[in-house]
Amino acid sequence: MKILEEKDKEAYTKFLEEHKRCNFQQSLEWGRVKSFWKNEVVLAKDSHQNIIGSISILVRKIPIFGYLMYASRGPVCDIHNVEVLTQLTQGIKELAKKYKAMVIKIEPDIKSDDKEFRKIVETLRIQSKR
């Protein structure tokens, strides 16, 4: 897991363009459209440092309350791969600590009846609370 750096932007864009779960709201361009937000991207990588998953997160300071993190239509990955989702969850937790975020809202592009994805997410949520 790592946070997207300038040197990874081209590889990230290529990953999105080639992935069947790609959504424009996970693109760097979408992050630029949302100019009142800071865009951070968490990457999951394999042992050869190839990108195997990502989630683009918009971060915004809300006066008085603190930071809000929002991910629309992500993650982009094999949504049933626990290893990838674990890496992305760890990255999200790191970002939340960095910004001292009060909440993260994730709206994945997943069918509501996908019980396998729901089970994985619930397990990761429970592990994250420990």
Summary of the structure (lengths in Angstrom):
residues: 130
radius of gyration: 14.1
end to end distance: 19.5
largest distance: 43.1
contacts: 379
relative contact order: 0.17
helix: 42%
strand: 29%
